[in-house]
Amino acid sequence: MKRYKKSVVMPLALFVYTTIMAVCFIPRNHEMGEVEKWVTVGASYVIIALLWWVLRKKEQMAEKRKNEMNQKSDK
């Protein structure tokens, strides 16, 4: 069974959740202005993209450290 990376699963789940919440609740919300609604959704997507980037970099650094440790132990 293939194991998915955390940098893929978490942002994807948050993206789906944010999209569903936006589709369900933004048209019904009349307390906020239109621009405010879309800025909120856009900011959520930017945060999700940043999360994806940070998790990807973290996994790359961990893989690099693992490879360096393997190289040192082989010598």
C-alpha positions, 0 to 999 in steps of 0.5 A, a space after each residue: 500500500 502506497 503511503 502518501 506524503 504529509 505535504 500532499 495530504 494535509 494541504 489537499 484536505 484543507 483545500 477541499 474543506 475550504 472550497 466546500 465551506 466557501 461554496 456552502 456558506 459564502 452565498 448565504 452570508 449577508 453580513 460581509 461585503 462581497 470583496 471581504 468574502 472573496 479576500 477571506 477565501 483567497 487568503 485561505 488558499 494562500 495560507 494553504 499554498 504556504 503550508 504545502 511549500 513549508 511541508 515540502 521543504 521540511 520533507 526535502 531537508 529530512 531526506 537530505 539529512 537521512 542521505 548524509 547520515 547514510 553516507 557517513 555510516 557507509 564510510 
